[in-house]
Amino acid sequence: MTLAKAPAVDVDGAKTRRRERPGHRSGPRPGHRAATGVGRPGFAWAAPAAVFFGLFAVVPLLMVVVLSFSRWNGLGSPEFAGLDNWRKLLDDPVMIESLWLSLLLTVLGVAVQTPVSILLGVWAAGHQRNRAVLSAIYFVPLLLSITAVSVLWRAVLDPNFGVPSQASWLFGDGNLLGTQSSALGVLVFVSTWQFTPLHALIYQGAARAVPQVLYQAAQIDGAGTVRQFFHITLPQLRNSIVTSTILMVVGGLTTFDTVLILTQGGPGTDTTISAYYMYQKAFKSFDFGAGAAVALLLVAVAGLVSLVMVRLTGYDKMRSTMEGV
């Protein structure tokens, strides 16, 4: 006696049948590789970028490290100097002052640019009338080079023929670059004027990614525009704020062109920041070893500040702002 084979039954008790098309074969088709063997290995695709990064980033950085322990004036061969360059830097009061000025400019830049960028970015992400035209206008400074912007504002702020000379009732003698406080204010203003559009663009993209259902629920609960901004928009911009701030910190510590064209480190050494001090040591005093040491110190400070920010904000965990939505 032969027992009939019971049909397959799924979890709902329904009969299932396996149908095969005519000529269908299981397994890979003839002439085709398995999925695991398709294409080149991953490192082959990354090799060109890795070589490019190594030649133009890693190798120069290693050369700067070696040069910081050497004595070289640009001619002949470098001579090993040990820690002499580092001792001279630590004993130079101008170097210490330049480092503090760099940190001060960075803090002021972040404090001014962050709120302005957030407000502009959130506003540009909306659907207001003429928003596209106004957004295009305030993005214009981002299209200009730092050198062009610095030359432009130097002409505008000229104490003899610029705007301050025509409004002495507001600017006094008109020489805004003649004192340390006003010169630092001008540097912060020019940097804010040029780079705020970049950070506003970051916040604009992040604000558009915020789910509209959150605002709809807040409106039902009676929350106004201000409460929605502080309780919905800002928390959703958390990761973008960290990214933007790190870019501001690195940019602030490495600012050079604006100082070179607007103030040239003056009056005196009142605006001699670390990057400009490095330029003076390397290309005016022809002490390339000391200049390399300053450059290496800037890289270390910028990297340390960025790492601390990432750790303190929890950004390294890459937590999504969509949690709980």
PASEBA-1860 file (N, C-alpha, C; in nm, 3 decimals):
! residues 325
1> MTLAKAPA> 0.086/-0.118/0.000/0.000/0.000/0.000/0.090/0.124/0.000 ~ 0.061/0.218/-0.092/0.143/0.339/-0.104/0.069/0.457/-0.043 ~ 0.139/0.531/0.045/0.079/0.647/0.110/0.093/0.769/0.020 ~ -0.015/0.842/0.008/-0.013/0.965/-0.073/0.065/1.073/0.000 ~ 0.142/1.151/-0.078/0.224/1.257/-0.019/0.135/1.375/0.019 ~ 0.146/1.418/0.146/0.061/1.528/0.193/0.108/1.659/0.130 ~ 0.012/1.741/0.088/0.049/1.870/0.029/0.109/1.963/0.135 ~ 0.195/2.055/0.088/0.256/2.153/0.179/0.152/2.252/0.225
9> VDVDGAKT> 0.156/2.287/0.354/0.058/2.376/0.414/0.133/2.492/0.479 ~ 0.089/2.616/0.455/0.154/2.730/0.518/0.091/2.755/0.653 ~ 0.127/2.865/0.718/0.082/2.892/0.855/-0.067/2.917/0.860 ~ -0.128/2.956/0.751/-0.271/2.981/0.749/-0.350/2.858/0.707 ~ -0.281/2.746/0.678/-0.350/2.625/0.639/-0.379/2.617/0.492 ~ -0.333/2.714/0.412/-0.361/2.713/0.269/-0.261/2.624/0.199 ~ -0.309/2.556/0.091/-0.222/2.469/0.015/-0.132/2.552/-0.075 ~ -0.006/2.513/-0.078/0.089/2.583/-0.165/0.151/2.483/-0.260
17> RRRERPGH> 0.172/2.526/-0.378/0.234/2.442/-0.479/0.353/2.515/-0.538 ~ 0.449/2.439/-0.568/0.569/2.496/-0.629/0.559/2.479/-0.779 ~ 0.553/2.588/-0.845/0.542/2.584/-0.990/0.676/2.624/-1.052 ~ 0.713/2.551/-1.147/0.837/2.580/-1.217/0.807/2.605/-1.364 ~ 0.872/2.705/-1.417/0.854/2.733/-1.557/0.926/2.628/-1.640 ~ 0.879/2.605/-1.760/0.946/2.506/-1.846/1.090/2.548/-1.874 ~ 1.180/2.456/-1.857/1.321/2.483/-1.883/1.391/2.556/-1.771 ~ 1.320/2.578/-1.657/1.382/2.650/-1.546/1.481/2.559/-1.474
25> RSGPRPGH> 1.595/2.614/-1.443/1.697/2.540/-1.369/1.735/2.620/-1.246 ~ 1.754/2.547/-1.139/1.802/2.612/-1.017/1.952/2.631/-1.026 ~ 2.001/2.734/-0.953/2.143/2.761/-0.953/2.180/2.864/-1.057 ~ 2.305/2.902/-1.063/2.349/3.006/-1.156/2.340/2.961/-1.300 ~ 2.312/3.056/-1.389/2.302/3.024/-1.529/2.439/2.995/-1.588 ~ 2.442/2.917/-1.694/2.572/2.890/-1.758/2.632/3.020/-1.812 ~ 2.761/3.037/-1.794/2.828/3.156/-1.844/2.823/3.275/-1.752 ~ 2.755/3.261/-1.635/2.745/3.370/-1.539/2.821/3.333/-1.412
33> RAATGVGR> 2.892/3.432/-1.355/2.963/3.408/-1.231/2.868/3.419/-1.113 ~ 2.908/3.358/-1.005/2.832/3.376/-0.881/2.845/3.520/-0.835 ~ 2.747/3.565/-0.754/2.743/3.705/-0.712/2.869/3.745/-0.635 ~ 2.926/3.649/-0.562/3.043/3.681/-0.481/3.168/3.700/-0.565 ~ 3.165/3.657/-0.688/3.284/3.668/-0.771/3.273/3.772/-0.879 ~ 3.169/3.853/-0.877/3.147/3.951/-0.982/3.234/4.073/-0.957 ~ 3.298/4.125/-1.062/3.371/4.250/-1.052/3.504/4.236/-0.980 ~ 3.566/4.352/-0.961/3.696/4.356/-0.896/3.680/4.368/-0.745
41> PGFAWAAP> 3.783/4.332/-0.670/3.774/4.349/-0.524/3.766/4.496/-0.487 ~ 3.714/4.523/-0.366/3.688/4.660/-0.325/3.811/4.748/-0.324 ~ 3.928/4.694/-0.283/4.046/4.779/-0.273/4.091/4.830/-0.409 ~ 4.057/4.758/-0.516/4.095/4.803/-0.650/4.024/4.932/-0.687 ~ 3.898/4.945/-0.645/3.824/5.068/-0.673/3.872/5.184/-0.586 ~ 3.918/5.154/-0.465/3.964/5.260/-0.375/4.109/5.298/-0.398 ~ 4.183/5.219/-0.474/4.326/5.243/-0.493/4.357/5.380/-0.554 ~ 4.290/5.424/-0.662/4.324/5.556/-0.718/4.307/5.670/-0.618
49> AAVFFGLF> 4.195/5.669/-0.544/4.173/5.774/-0.445/4.276/5.765/-0.333 ~ 4.312/5.642/-0.292/4.411/5.626/-0.186/4.548/5.676/-0.230 ~ 4.586/5.648/-0.355/4.714/5.696/-0.407/4.715/5.849/-0.415 ~ 4.606/5.906/-0.463/4.595/6.052/-0.473/4.605/6.116/-0.335 ~ 4.532/6.061/-0.237/4.536/6.114/-0.101/4.674/6.100/-0.040 ~ 4.739/5.987/-0.066/4.872/5.966/-0.010/4.975/6.063/-0.066 ~ 4.970/6.088/-0.198/5.068/6.176/-0.261/5.049/6.322/-0.223 ~ 4.923/6.364/-0.209/4.897/6.507/-0.189/4.855/6.543/-0.047
57> AVVPLLMV> 4.846/6.446/0.043/4.809/6.476/0.181/4.906/6.411/0.280 ~ 4.923/6.279/0.271/5.005/6.208/0.369/5.153/6.242/0.351 ~ 5.202/6.233/0.227/5.345/6.260/0.203/5.383/6.404/0.240 ~ 5.307/6.507/0.199/5.342/6.643/0.244/5.338/6.660/0.395 ~ 5.241/6.594/0.460/5.235/6.604/0.606/5.358/6.543/0.670 ~ 5.403/6.430/0.619/5.524/6.368/0.672/5.646/6.457/0.647 ~ 5.650/6.523/0.532/5.761/6.614/0.503/5.761/6.733/0.599 ~ 5.642/6.783/0.634/5.633/6.892/0.730/5.682/6.848/0.867
65> VVLSFSRW> 5.648/6.725/0.906/5.694/6.673/1.034/5.847/6.667/1.038 ~ 5.907/6.616/0.931/6.053/6.609/0.925/6.115/6.749/0.925 ~ 6.054/6.840/0.848/6.108/6.975/0.837/6.098/7.052/0.968 ~ 5.998/7.019/1.050/5.983/7.090/1.178/6.098/7.061/1.274 ~ 6.171/6.955/1.250/6.288/6.923/1.332/6.418/6.953/1.258 ~ 6.409/7.039/1.156/6.526/7.071/1.074/6.547/7.221/1.068 ~ 6.667/7.258/1.020/6.702/7.399/0.999/6.725/7.418/0.850 ~ 6.640/7.503/0.787/6.649/7.519/0.641/6.599/7.656/0.602
73> NGLGSPEF> 6.676/7.725/0.516/6.637/7.859/0.470/6.591/7.860/0.325 ~ 6.566/7.742/0.270/6.521/7.732/0.132/6.632/7.703/0.035 ~ 6.757/7.715/0.077/6.873/7.688/-0.007/6.954/7.576/0.056 ~ 7.018/7.498/-0.026/7.099/7.389/0.026/7.014/7.276/0.080 ~ 7.073/7.198/0.167/7.005/7.083/0.225/6.965/7.113/0.369 ~ 6.849/7.065/0.413/6.808/7.086/0.552/6.904/7.018/0.649 ~ 6.924/7.081/0.764/7.009/7.026/0.869/6.923/6.992/0.990 ~ 6.954/6.880/1.051/6.877/6.838/1.168/6.902/6.935/1.283
81> AGLDNWRK> 6.791/6.984/1.342/6.802/7.083/1.450/6.741/7.034/1.579 ~ 6.692/6.912/1.582/6.632/6.860/1.704/6.507/6.937/1.743 ~ 6.501/6.978/1.868/6.384/7.050/1.920/6.405/7.201/1.924 ~ 6.508/7.251/1.853/6.537/7.395/1.858/6.420/7.478/1.807 ~ 6.357/7.435/1.697/6.244/7.511/1.642/6.129/7.519/1.741 ~ 6.103/7.410/1.808/5.992/7.407/1.904/6.024/7.492/2.026 ~ 6.151/7.493/2.070/6.190/7.576/2.184/6.174/7.725/2.150 ~ 6.216/7.763/2.029/6.203/7.903/1.989/6.057/7.945/1.982
89> LLDDPVMI> 5.972/7.858/1.935/5.830/7.892/1.926/5.769/7.911/2.064 ~ 5.800/7.821/2.155/5.742/7.830/2.289/5.796/7.950/2.366 ~ 5.916/7.997/2.330/5.974/8.113/2.398/5.935/8.245/2.331 ~ 5.868/8.238/2.217/5.831/8.360/2.144/5.693/8.407/2.189 ~ 5.682/8.523/2.254/5.550/8.570/2.300/5.455/8.598/2.185 ~ 5.508/8.635/2.067/5.421/8.661/1.951/5.352/8.532/1.908 ~ 5.423/8.419/1.917/5.365/8.291/1.881/5.250/8.255/1.976 ~ 5.272/8.272/2.104/5.166/8.242/2.202/5.046/8.334/2.180
97> ESLWLSLL> 5.073/8.462/2.155/4.965/8.557/2.131/4.889/8.522/2.003 ~ 4.961/8.479/1.900/4.895/8.445/1.773/4.803/8.324/1.790 ~ 4.843/8.229/1.874/4.758/8.113/1.897/4.630/8.153/1.969 ~ 4.642/8.241/2.069/4.523/8.287/2.140/4.432/8.369/2.049 ~ 4.492/8.450/1.961/4.412/8.528/1.867/4.338/8.437/1.769 ~ 4.402/8.329/1.726/4.336/8.234/1.637/4.216/8.170/1.706 ~ 4.235/8.130/1.831/4.124/8.071/1.906/4.012/8.173/1.928 ~ 4.049/8.299/1.957/3.949/8.402/1.978/3.868/8.428/1.852
105> LTVLGVAV> 3.936/8.440/1.738/3.865/8.461/1.612/3.774/8.343/1.579 ~ 3.820/8.223/1.610/3.739/8.104/1.584/3.613/8.104/1.669 ~ 3.628/8.134/1.797/3.512/8.137/1.887/3.413/8.245/1.845 ~ 3.464/8.364/1.813/3.376/8.472/1.769/3.306/8.436/1.639 ~ 3.379/8.374/1.547/3.319/8.335/1.420/3.207/8.234/1.437 ~ 3.231/8.134/1.523/3.127/8.033/1.549/3.007/8.096/1.617 ~ 3.032/8.185/1.714/2.923/8.247/1.788/2.836/8.335/1.700 ~ 2.894/8.398/1.599/2.817/8.486/1.511/2.755/8.409/1.395
113> QTPVSILL> 2.833/8.323/1.331/2.786/8.256/1.210/2.679/8.151/1.238 ~ 2.689/8.081/1.351/2.595/7.971/1.375/2.450/8.017/1.382 ~ 2.413/8.112/1.467/2.272/8.152/1.471/2.224/8.214/1.340 ~ 2.310/8.295/1.276/2.269/8.356/1.149/2.248/8.249/1.042 ~ 2.338/8.152/1.036/2.326/8.045/0.936/2.202/7.960/0.959 ~ 2.174/7.929/1.085/2.056/7.847/1.115/1.928/7.920/1.074 ~ 1.918/8.047/1.109/1.797/8.123/1.076/1.780/8.136/0.924 ~ 1.887/8.167/0.853/1.878/8.178/0.708/1.846/8.044/0.643
121> GVWAAGHQ> 1.911/7.937/0.692/1.886/7.806/0.634/1.745/7.757/0.655 ~ 1.693/7.776/0.776/1.555/7.734/0.805/1.456/7.818/0.724 ~ 1.484/7.948/0.713/1.395/8.033/0.634/1.397/7.993/0.487 ~ 1.517/7.964/0.433/1.528/7.927/0.292/1.463/7.792/0.263 ~ 1.446/7.709/0.366/1.382/7.579/0.346/1.231/7.588/0.340 ~ 1.175/7.706/0.368/1.030/7.723/0.368/0.975/7.748/0.229 ~ 0.854/7.798/0.226/0.784/7.821/0.099/0.735/7.965/0.091 ~ 0.816/8.058/0.138/0.775/8.197/0.137/0.778/8.254/-0.005
129> RNRAVLSA> 0.710/8.364/-0.021/0.707/8.431/-0.150/0.843/8.492/-0.180 ~ 0.888/8.480/-0.304/1.017/8.533/-0.350/1.136/8.470/-0.276 ~ 1.114/8.354/-0.214/1.223/8.289/-0.140/1.338/8.251/-0.232 ~ 1.307/8.198/-0.351/1.413/8.154/-0.442/1.502/8.269/-0.487 ~ 1.441/8.384/-0.516/1.519/8.500/-0.561/1.609/8.551/-0.450 ~ 1.555/8.565/-0.330/1.634/8.614/-0.217/1.744/8.515/-0.180 ~ 1.716/8.385/-0.189/1.818/8.285/-0.159/1.934/8.295/-0.257 ~ 1.902/8.317/-0.385/2.009/8.331/-0.485/2.094/8.454/-0.458
137> IYFVPLLL> 2.033/8.561/-0.407/2.108/8.684/-0.380/2.207/8.665/-0.265 ~ 2.161/8.607/-0.155/2.253/8.597/-0.042/2.351/8.481/-0.055 ~ 2.338/8.400/-0.162/2.439/8.298/-0.189/2.552/8.350/-0.277 ~ 2.540/8.473/-0.327/2.642/8.529/-0.416/2.780/8.534/-0.351 ~ 2.796/8.578/-0.224/2.931/8.582/-0.164/3.003/8.449/-0.166 ~ 2.927/8.340/-0.164/2.990/8.208/-0.164/3.059/8.178/-0.296 ~ 3.019/8.246/-0.402/3.076/8.222/-0.535/3.207/8.297/-0.555 ~ 3.239/8.391/-0.468/3.359/8.472/-0.482/3.475/8.409/-0.405
145> SITAVSVL> 3.596/8.430/-0.453/3.714/8.380/-0.383/3.742/8.464/-0.259 ~ 3.817/8.406/-0.166/3.851/8.478/-0.044/3.933/8.602/-0.076 ~ 4.023/8.590/-0.174/4.106/8.705/-0.211/4.021/8.819/-0.266 ~ 3.927/8.786/-0.355/3.841/8.890/-0.413/3.757/8.958/-0.306 ~ 3.704/8.878/-0.213/3.623/8.936/-0.105/3.707/9.027/-0.017 ~ 3.828/8.986/0.014/3.915/9.068/0.100/3.952/9.199/0.032 ~ 3.985/9.193/-0.098/4.018/9.315/-0.172/3.897/9.408/-0.177 ~ 3.778/9.350/-0.197/3.655/9.429/-0.202/3.633/9.505/-0.071
153> WRAVLDPN> 3.641/9.434/0.040/3.615/9.498/0.168/3.727/9.592/0.210 ~ 3.849/9.568/0.164/3.957/9.663/0.193/3.929/9.797/0.125 ~ 3.875/9.790/0.003/3.839/9.914/-0.067/3.720/9.983/-0.001 ~ 3.623/9.903/0.043/3.504/9.960/0.107/3.541/10.027/0.239 ~ 3.635/9.967/0.313/3.672/10.017/0.446/3.793/10.109/0.445 ~ 3.835/10.152/0.328/3.950/10.242/0.320/3.926/10.368/0.403 ~ 4.020/10.403/0.492/3.997/10.518/0.581/3.994/10.653/0.510 ~ 4.044/10.660/0.386/4.048/10.787/0.313/3.935/10.800/0.211
161> FGVPSQAS> 3.903/10.690/0.142/3.805/10.698/0.035/3.689/10.600/0.053 ~ 3.689/10.523/0.159/3.584/10.424/0.180/3.462/10.479/0.251 ~ 3.373/10.388/0.285/3.249/10.426/0.353/3.274/10.489/0.489 ~ 3.366/10.437/0.573/3.386/10.499/0.705/3.426/10.645/0.699 ~ 3.502/10.684/0.596/3.544/10.825/0.585/3.427/10.916/0.554 ~ 3.321/10.861/0.495/3.203/10.941/0.462/3.101/10.941/0.575 ~ 3.123/10.859/0.676/3.031/10.852/0.790/3.111/10.861/0.919 ~ 3.184/10.971/0.932/3.269/10.990/1.050/3.187/11.001/1.178
169> WLFGDGNL> 3.062/11.044/1.166/2.976/11.054/1.284/2.948/10.917/1.345 ~ 2.966/10.811/1.262/2.940/10.676/1.310/3.069/10.600/1.337 ~ 3.171/10.619/1.252/3.294/10.541/1.261/3.412/10.621/1.316 ~ 3.390/10.742/1.363/3.500/10.820/1.419/3.597/10.864/1.311 ~ 3.727/10.833/1.330/3.828/10.874/1.232/3.821/10.791/1.104 ~ 3.739/10.686/1.102/3.721/10.606/0.982/3.821/10.495/0.964 ~ 3.919/10.483/1.050/4.021/10.379/1.037/3.981/10.258/1.121 ~ 3.894/10.175/1.066/3.846/10.058/1.140/3.954/9.951/1.156
177> LGTQSSAL> 4.059/9.959/1.077/4.167/9.861/1.087/4.284/9.915/1.169 ~ 4.262/10.027/1.239/4.370/10.090/1.313/4.381/10.047/1.457 ~ 4.281/9.979/1.511/4.286/9.930/1.649/4.258/9.780/1.650 ~ 4.302/9.713/1.756/4.286/9.568/1.760/4.140/9.527/1.766 ~ 4.061/9.592/1.850/3.921/9.551/1.866/3.842/9.568/1.737 ~ 3.857/9.686/1.672/3.782/9.707/1.549/3.834/9.620/1.435 ~ 3.966/9.596/1.431/4.022/9.510/1.326/3.972/9.367/1.341 ~ 3.968/9.316/1.464/3.914/9.182/1.486/3.767/9.176/1.448
185> GVLVFVST> 3.693/9.283/1.480/3.552/9.287/1.441/3.534/9.284/1.291 ~ 3.621/9.355/1.218/3.614/9.353/1.071/3.644/9.214/1.017 ~ 3.744/9.147/1.072/3.778/9.011/1.026/3.662/8.915/1.048 ~ 3.598/8.924/1.164/3.482/8.838/1.191/3.367/8.871/1.097 ~ 3.343/8.999/1.073/3.234/9.041/0.985/3.255/8.992/0.843 ~ 3.377/9.008/0.790/3.405/8.967/0.652/3.391/8.816/0.637 ~ 3.444/8.740/0.733/3.431/8.594/0.728/3.285/8.552/0.736 ~ 3.208/8.618/0.822/3.066/8.586/0.834/2.993/8.618/0.705
193> WQFTPLHA> 3.023/8.732/0.644/2.957/8.773/0.521/2.981/8.672/0.409 ~ 3.102/8.615/0.403/3.132/8.524/0.293/3.088/8.381/0.319 ~ 3.106/8.331/0.440/3.088/8.188/0.464/2.953/8.151/0.526 ~ 2.875/8.250/0.568/2.742/8.218/0.619/2.656/8.145/0.516 ~ 2.658/8.183/0.386/2.578/8.108/0.288/2.611/7.960/0.281 ~ 2.740/7.924/0.298/2.777/7.783/0.295/2.709/7.706/0.407 ~ 2.716/7.758/0.527/2.656/7.689/0.641/2.503/7.697/0.636 ~ 2.450/7.806/0.582/2.305/7.815/0.564/2.256/7.708/0.468
201> LIYQGAAR> 2.337/7.677/0.367/2.300/7.571/0.272/2.294/7.435/0.342 ~ 2.385/7.411/0.435/2.382/7.286/0.512/2.254/7.277/0.593 ~ 2.219/7.385/0.662/2.098/7.385/0.744/1.971/7.383/0.659 ~ 1.977/7.441/0.541/1.861/7.438/0.453/1.827/7.295/0.412 ~ 1.930/7.219/0.373/1.906/7.079/0.337/1.856/6.997/0.454 ~ 1.913/7.021/0.573/1.870/6.946/0.691/1.727/6.983/0.731 ~ 1.691/7.111/0.720/1.556/7.154/0.759/1.451/7.097/0.665 ~ 1.485/7.082/0.538/1.389/7.024/0.444/1.368/6.875/0.468
209> AVPQVLYQ> 1.463/6.811/0.537/1.449/6.668/0.565/1.367/6.640/0.690 ~ 1.330/6.743/0.764/1.249/6.722/0.885/1.108/6.679/0.843 ~ 1.056/6.570/0.897/0.921/6.523/0.859/0.814/6.627/0.891 ~ 0.728/6.655/0.796/0.622/6.754/0.816/0.520/6.707/0.918 ~ 0.513/6.577/0.941/0.415/6.526/1.038/0.444/6.579/1.178 ~ 0.571/6.609/1.207/0.604/6.664/1.337/0.544/6.803/1.355 ~ 0.552/6.885/1.252/0.494/7.019/1.259/0.341/7.013/1.263 ~ 0.285/6.920/1.189/0.139/6.906/1.190/0.088/6.866/1.327
217> AAQIDGAG> 0.160/6.773/1.390/0.120/6.732/1.525/0.137/6.846/1.625 ~ 0.243/6.926/1.608/0.264/7.040/1.697/0.155/7.145/1.680 ~ 0.111/7.167/1.557/0.003/7.262/1.534/-0.127/7.216/1.598 ~ -0.152/7.088/1.592/-0.272/7.034/1.657/-0.267/7.056/1.808 ~ -0.147/7.044/1.864/-0.130/7.065/2.008/-0.125/7.213/2.046 ~ -0.131/7.300/1.947/-0.135/7.443/1.975/0.000/7.510/1.984 ~ 0.107/7.445/1.936/0.241/7.504/1.941/0.256/7.608/1.830 ~ 0.313/7.723/1.864/0.335/7.829/1.767/0.465/7.809/1.691
225> TVRQFFHI> 0.498/7.907/1.607/0.617/7.898/1.524/0.745/7.893/1.607 ~ 0.753/7.974/1.711/0.873/7.978/1.794/0.894/7.846/1.867 ~ 0.788/7.792/1.924/0.801/7.665/1.996/0.835/7.552/1.899 ~ 0.779/7.555/1.780/0.813/7.452/1.682/0.961/7.461/1.644 ~ 1.013/7.583/1.635/1.153/7.599/1.598/1.245/7.542/1.705 ~ 1.218/7.573/1.833/1.307/7.531/1.940/1.287/7.385/1.981 ~ 1.167/7.330/1.964/1.139/7.195/2.011/1.138/7.091/1.900 ~ 1.134/7.134/1.774/1.132/7.039/1.663/1.251/7.062/1.569
233> TLPQLRNS> 1.262/7.185/1.517/1.363/7.212/1.415/1.505/7.199/1.470 ~ 1.534/7.267/1.580/1.670/7.263/1.635/1.714/7.122/1.673 ~ 1.633/7.042/1.744/1.677/6.905/1.773/1.703/6.823/1.648 ~ 1.626/6.846/1.541/1.646/6.771/1.418/1.772/6.818/1.343 ~ 1.822/6.937/1.375/1.943/6.989/1.312/2.069/6.956/1.390 ~ 2.059/6.868/1.489/2.171/6.840/1.579/2.297/6.800/1.503 ~ 2.288/6.700/1.418/2.406/6.653/1.346/2.460/6.758/1.251 ~ 2.372/6.834/1.189/2.416/6.940/1.098/2.488/7.050/1.173
241> IVTSTILM> 2.444/7.080/1.294/2.511/7.183/1.374/2.653/7.140/1.408 ~ 2.671/7.013/1.443/2.806/6.964/1.474/2.895/6.970/1.350 ~ 2.842/6.925/1.236/2.921/6.929/1.112/2.960/7.071/1.076 ~ 2.864/7.162/1.081/2.890/7.302/1.047/2.991/7.364/1.143 ~ 2.979/7.334/1.271/3.070/7.393/1.370/3.212/7.344/1.350 ~ 3.229/7.217/1.318/3.364/7.164/1.292/3.425/7.234/1.171 ~ 3.346/7.255/1.066/3.396/7.327/0.949/3.436/7.470/0.986 ~ 3.356/7.535/1.072/3.390/7.670/1.116/3.519/7.672/1.197
249> VVGGLTTF> 3.537/7.574/1.284/3.657/7.569/1.368/3.782/7.550/1.282 ~ 3.777/7.454/1.191/3.893/7.430/1.105/3.920/7.552/1.017 ~ 3.814/7.611/0.961/3.832/7.730/0.879/3.884/7.849/0.958 ~ 3.836/7.866/1.081/3.883/7.977/1.163/4.028/7.965/1.203 ~ 4.072/7.844/1.236/4.211/7.825/1.278/4.309/7.837/1.161 ~ 4.262/7.816/1.040/4.350/7.821/0.923/4.328/7.947/0.839 ~ 4.257/8.046/0.891/4.236/8.171/0.818/4.369/8.239/0.788 ~ 4.388/8.277/0.663/4.514/8.342/0.625/4.492/8.456/0.526
257> DTVLILTQ> 4.422/8.429/0.417/4.407/8.526/0.308/4.347/8.657/0.356 ~ 4.243/8.648/0.439/4.174/8.768/0.485/4.266/8.857/0.567 ~ 4.345/8.796/0.656/4.438/8.873/0.739/4.550/8.932/0.654 ~ 4.600/8.855/0.559/4.710/8.903/0.474/4.669/9.028/0.396 ~ 4.548/9.030/0.342/4.505/9.140/0.256/4.449/9.257/0.336 ~ 4.373/9.229/0.441/4.306/9.336/0.514/4.397/9.405/0.615 ~ 4.468/9.329/0.697/4.542/9.389/0.809/4.692/9.363/0.805 ~ 4.735/9.258/0.734/4.876/9.218/0.733/4.931/9.200/0.875
265> GGPGTDTT> 4.846/9.148/0.962/4.886/9.121/1.099/4.883/9.241/1.190 ~ 4.852/9.359/1.137/4.854/9.481/1.218/4.718/9.517/1.274 ~ 4.716/9.628/1.347/4.831/9.716/1.375/4.933/9.651/1.468 ~ 5.059/9.663/1.432/5.163/9.592/1.507/5.149/9.443/1.486 ~ 5.126/9.370/1.594/5.100/9.226/1.586/4.961/9.194/1.643 ~ 4.873/9.294/1.643/4.743/9.277/1.710/4.651/9.179/1.638 ~ 4.673/9.155/1.508/4.591/9.056/1.436/4.679/8.949/1.372 ~ 4.797/8.928/1.428/4.886/8.823/1.378/4.841/8.689/1.433
273> ISAYYMYQ> 4.759/8.620/1.356/4.711/8.488/1.396/4.815/8.383/1.358 ~ 4.793/8.259/1.397/4.894/8.155/1.381/4.929/8.130/1.235 ~ 4.828/8.129/1.147/4.856/8.103/1.006/4.941/8.214/0.945 ~ 4.912/8.338/0.982/4.993/8.450/0.931/5.132/8.449/0.994 ~ 5.143/8.409/1.119/5.273/8.396/1.184/5.358/8.290/1.114 ~ 5.294/8.181/1.074/5.364/8.077/0.998/5.417/8.133/0.867 ~ 5.334/8.214/0.799/5.377/8.277/0.673/5.497/8.368/0.695 ~ 5.495/8.445/0.802/5.607/8.535/0.830/5.735/8.458/0.856
281> KAFKSFDF> 5.725/8.351/0.933/5.845/8.272/0.965/5.902/8.205/0.841 ~ 5.815/8.145/0.760/5.862/8.065/0.648/5.901/8.149/0.527 ~ 5.819/8.248/0.491/5.839/8.317/0.363/5.889/8.460/0.376 ~ 5.901/8.512/0.498/5.962/8.643/0.518/6.096/8.632/0.589 ~ 6.100/8.545/0.690/6.226/8.522/0.762/6.304/8.405/0.705 ~ 6.244/8.332/0.611/6.306/8.215/0.547/6.352/8.112/0.650 ~ 6.275/8.099/0.755/6.299/7.996/0.856/6.192/7.889/0.837 ~ 6.214/7.802/0.739/6.112/7.705/0.702/6.093/7.598/0.810
289> GAGAAVAL> 6.193/7.574/0.890/6.178/7.479/0.999/6.078/7.529/1.102 ~ 6.091/7.656/1.141/5.996/7.714/1.237/5.857/7.723/1.176 ~ 5.849/7.758/1.047/5.719/7.763/0.981/5.652/7.627/0.979 ~ 5.730/7.522/0.954/5.673/7.387/0.954/5.625/7.348/1.093 ~ 5.697/7.390/1.196/5.654/7.360/1.333/5.521/7.428/1.365 ~ 5.504/7.554/1.321/5.377/7.623/1.343/5.264/7.553/1.268 ~ 5.291/7.512/1.144/5.189/7.442/1.066/5.148/7.312/1.134 ~ 5.246/7.239/1.184/5.215/7.113/1.253/5.136/7.138/1.380
297> LLVAVAGL> 5.168/7.246/1.450/5.094/7.280/1.571/4.949/7.315/1.538 ~ 4.926/7.386/1.427/4.790/7.419/1.385/4.710/7.294/1.352 ~ 4.774/7.200/1.282/4.705/7.075/1.249/4.667/7.000/1.376 ~ 4.758/6.997/1.473/4.730/6.926/1.599/4.617/6.993/1.676 ~ 4.618/7.127/1.683/4.513/7.198/1.757/4.378/7.179/1.689 ~ 4.373/7.195/1.556/4.247/7.178/1.484/4.193/7.036/1.499 ~ 4.282/6.937/1.488/4.238/6.799/1.504/4.189/6.769/1.645 ~ 4.259/6.824/1.745/4.220/6.801/1.884/4.084/6.865/1.914
305> VSLVMVRL> 4.065/6.988/1.869/3.937/7.056/1.893/3.823/6.983/1.825 ~ 3.844/6.939/1.701/3.740/6.866/1.630/3.707/6.734/1.699 ~ 3.810/6.663/1.747/3.788/6.536/1.815/3.711/6.557/1.944 ~ 3.746/6.660/2.020/3.674/6.689/2.145/3.528/6.720/2.117 ~ 3.502/6.798/2.013/3.364/6.832/1.979/3.284/6.708/1.941 ~ 3.346/6.621/1.862/3.276/6.498/1.821/3.244/6.411/1.941 ~ 3.339/6.399/2.034/3.316/6.316/2.152/3.211/6.376/2.244 ~ 3.218/6.506/2.267/3.125/6.569/2.361/2.982/6.571/2.309
313> TGYDKMRS> 2.965/6.582/2.178/2.831/6.590/2.121/2.771/6.454/2.090 ~ 2.851/6.347/2.101/2.800/6.214/2.069/2.783/6.191/1.921 ~ 2.843/6.279/1.839/2.828/6.267/1.694/2.896/6.142/1.641 ~ 2.998/6.091/1.714/3.068/5.973/1.668/2.981/5.849/1.669 ~ 2.870/5.853/1.746/2.780/5.738/1.750/2.684/5.736/1.631 ~ 2.680/5.846/1.555/2.597/5.856/1.435/2.453/5.821/1.463 ~ 2.398/5.874/1.573/2.259/5.848/1.605/2.169/5.931/1.515 ~ 2.065/5.870/1.464/1.976/5.939/1.372/1.886/6.035/1.447
321> TMEGV> 1.859/6.150/1.384/1.765/6.245/1.441/1.621/6.199/1.423 ~ 1.601/6.088/1.352/1.467/6.036/1.328/1.424/5.937/1.435 ~ 1.506/5.918/1.538/1.470/5.824/1.643/1.341/5.868/1.712 ~ 1.250/5.777/1.727/1.124/5.805/1.795/1.015/5.859/1.705 ~ 1.048/5.884/1.577/0.947/5.936/1.485/0.860/5.822/1.436
END
